[in-house]
Amino acid sequence: MTLPMTMNNIHPGIVMMAFGILILILPESFRKALTLLAPICAGVAFISLNQKSNLVYAITDNLKLDFLTVDRLAWAFVAIFCVIAMINAIYSLPLVKKKEAGMSAFYVGTIISVVLAGDALSFIVFWELSAIASTYIIYSKHSRKASRASFRYLLVHAFGGNMLLVGLLLHMFHFGNELTNIANSYDASFWLILIGVGVNAAIPPLNSWLSDAYPEASVTGTLYLGSFTTKAAIYALIRFFAGTEMLVWVGAFMAVYAACMAIMENDIRRLLSFHIVSQLGMMIAALAVGNKVGIDGATAHAITNIIFKGVLLMGAGAVVYATGKNKITEMGGLAKKMPITAVCFLISSLSIAGFPFLSGFASKALIMNSLHEGGYVIPGLLITAAGVGTLLSITLKINYFVFFGKSENDIEVKMIPLPMQVAMIIGTIMSIAIGVMPRYFYGLMPNNDIINPFTMSHILEYVAIFIGGSIPFFIYLKKMKPHDEISIDFDWFYRKPLCYFTDVLSKGVYAFNLLCDRVSLSGVHYLGNHFGNPYLWTKKSSSTIIRSLSFENEDRLIGTVISEAVGTFVVIVIIAIFTFR
Amino acid sequence: MIEFVKYIGISFVSAAALLILSKIIMNFLLRRDLGYYEEKEAAQESELLKDVKVGTIEKPVKKSEKKSEDKAEKKEAEKKIEKSTEKNKQKTENKKKTSQLTQTKKKNESSDTKARANKATKAKASPKGKSSSKPRTPRATRKPKTNRKTQSSSKAKNTTAKSRRGEK
């Protein structure tokens, strides 16, 4: 008898999930050790992976689940997921409780498993598991807003997951169980998978769950969510849609739109959430070009984004932890009180804006190269404009109004625990290392397409962007200060009109139910009365002849009774003759 | 150098465009109050919680406070029990007194009826002439008839008063 499962390597995703379950089961005293051990063990399992690694479970002879397929694209994503899982684990040590820590480890495991999945079925299984785990991470803050945001998150992701499931089933019907590129096919499975993956990739108008849910999670929850869900979606987009021309424009629009929203925003974590969308737009534009540089650019930017956005979220989390405030208008002059956080945040914000010798510069170079190669001039300009928006809203706005500008209020600041500071420093060092030595970094990309970003024209281009973008900021400095209000996004459609619609619909259905109840009850009463008392048939009839047939009627005409009886008998006989002939 | 200036121009224009787009156009279209999404919910909740008294919710109490509170409660309960027992005693005494009064009343009444019956028999037994031989006193000079019931009750009152004083 042969086992239905074959395995020649340990699956890093399953290792993470197992540790997540262990953290949930074992007492609180094991939490810290297991939280650190989980990414270490997953990392060890990852190092042992090679292109021959497999973990196959045969459901039937024809249907096999391939949980472990390693190629260069999957390898690059799993590598960064293991690294950021380690950094996040260090950061979260003093903050999280047992359940959240366990669920976070489990969530990381599901995302790694999505990336390593070699077939459509295992891909969708882990995709849905990641949605459930991430919902709990948002909910685990246990605030009213968090629970509501997690519910909306779950609804949106349930919609996306179902679309993806149907799309993948169609895909399986046409192309088999393997994950293949379906770019420019424009059939039903294409659109369904695009919607399903587009929800996780926060493509407008499906983007608003991100800026709605991420700021409502706990500090570490936002960090975990910001590092994994959307990046797994970028991986899926590269797998399915690399080379889909339409998405170049979608990505460019997305980058500019989210940058504008970020400029308006006052909540520091919500602002960073909009920037996740903006950066995703750049990645989508690059992968949609479909050339080697584009795919490498999207992958590289996803990886650098995980690092510098991770540090930015850690910095924002540290500010929230230390001050207890989320709004930029309530902060100011924190650089003196939180110098390490301020420096790490500044370096990462310069990195996200593409400052030379930082990681963002290296990855953006690939994106711009791919757009130039593809001949997309206007999308290229839009991506540049989005980069300027990033400069305005993060590098200048947050750094000025939160850390380095004058403070209007005297804010009390709590001491930030050492693990949080260590995690931020590690992330910042990684960002600098990638920026200084991009050749090694490019060598890890799927197509190994190495370019030299340190040309004079390229460096001057970004210096010029920094100068040109900074001038309007300082001219309109008073205008740049955010207002203590909210800006509505595409979530307005399901939080206002859809809400009213469902409200009216539910009331209508309830009223209809009541009507049906009444009508059916009165019908039953009527029938019950009349079947129970056959005299009523004749007694209450409008026809005088039928009324006169009533047995209760003493004045009935016996002649008409006889004639009616004979008449009906004759009719029955005729029908019988015709039917049984 | 031309490219440098070109990129400064591009970034300046794009920054200005983004600022106009976000700070003027989108600000006008998309900016709302803080409680924009929660307005309806808040109104519904306040309506639901209108009749709820927040003061009725018990606060968590420390152990030491609990002990002292328990003691005070015990004392109060004991006092209440004592009061109620005293009241009960008084009630039972009153009941006894009233029952005694009623019994004495009944006795007196029975003695009166007996006396009347004796008188009536005596009157029947005596001859008619005797009664007529006695001169009748005029009505005005007659002594006023006292109500026997009131007499008996006054007697009873006297007896109860005596009994209260401890006299035989």
Boltz contact constraints between the chains, C-beta under 6 A:
constraints:
  - contact:
      token1: [A, 260]
      token2: [B, 18]
      max_distance: 6.0
  - contact:
      token1: [A, 260]
      token2: [B, 21]
      max_distance: 6.0
  - contact:
      token1: [A, 260]
      token2: [B, 22]
      max_distance: 6.0
  - contact:
      token1: [A, 260]
      token2: [B, 26]
      max_distance: 6.0
  - contact:
      token1: [A, 263]
      token2: [B, 22]
      max_distance: 6.0
  - contact:
      token1: [A, 264]
      token2: [B, 22]
      max_distance: 6.0
  - contact:
      token1: [A, 385]
      token2: [B, 14]
      max_distance: 6.0
  - contact:
      token1: [A, 388]
      token2: [B, 11]
      max_distance: 6.0
  - contact:
      token1: [A, 388]
      token2: [B, 14]
      max_distance: 6.0
  - contact:
      token1: [A, 388]
      token2: [B, 15]
      max_distance: 6.0
  - contact:
      token1: [A, 389]
      token2: [B, 18]
      max_distance: 6.0
  - contact:
      token1: [A, 457]
      token2: [B, 3]
      max_distance: 6.0
  - contact:
      token1: [A, 460]
      token2: [B, 4]
      max_distance: 6.0
  - contact:
      token1: [A, 461]
      token2: [B, 7]
      max_distance: 6.0
  - contact:
      token1: [A, 464]
      token2: [B, 4]
      max_distance: 6.0
  - contact:
      token1: [A, 464]
      token2: [B, 7]
      max_distance: 6.0
  - contact:
      token1: [A, 464]
      token2: [B, 8]
      max_distance: 6.0
  - contact:
      token1: [A, 465]
      token2: [B, 7]
      max_distance: 6.0
  - contact:
      token1: [A, 465]
      token2: [B, 11]
      max_distance: 6.0
  - contact:
      token1: [A, 467]
      token2: [B, 8]
      max_distance: 6.0
  - contact:
      token1: [A, 468]
      token2: [B, 8]
      max_distance: 6.0
  - contact:
      token1: [A, 468]
      token2: [B, 11]
      max_distance: 6.0
  - contact:
      token1: [A, 468]
      token2: [B, 12]
      max_distance: 6.0
  - contact:
      token1: [A, 469]
      token2: [B, 11]
      max_distance: 6.0
  - contact:
      token1: [A, 469]
      token2: [B, 15]
      max_distance: 6.0
  - contact:
      token1: [A, 471]
      token2: [B, 12]
      max_distance: 6.0
  - contact:
      token1: [A, 472]
      token2: [B, 15]
      max_distance: 6.0
  - contact:
      token1: [A, 472]
      token2: [B, 16]
      max_distance: 6.0
  - contact:
      token1: [A, 472]
      token2: [B, 19]
      max_distance: 6.0
  - contact:
      token1: [A, 479]
      token2: [B, 23]
      max_distance: 6.0
  - contact:
      token1: [A, 485]
      token2: [B, 31]
      max_distance: 6.0
  - contact:
      token1: [A, 486]
      token2: [B, 32]
      max_distance: 6.0
  - contact:
      token1: [A, 486]
      token2: [B, 34]
      max_distance: 6.0
  - contact:
      token1: [A, 487]
      token2: [B, 30]
      max_distance: 6.0
  - contact:
      token1: [A, 487]
      token2: [B, 31]
      max_distance: 6.0
  - contact:
      token1: [A, 488]
      token2: [B, 30]
      max_distance: 6.0
  - contact:
      token1: [A, 488]
      token2: [B, 32]
      max_distance: 6.0
  - contact:
      token1: [A, 495]
      token2: [B, 37]
      max_distance: 6.0
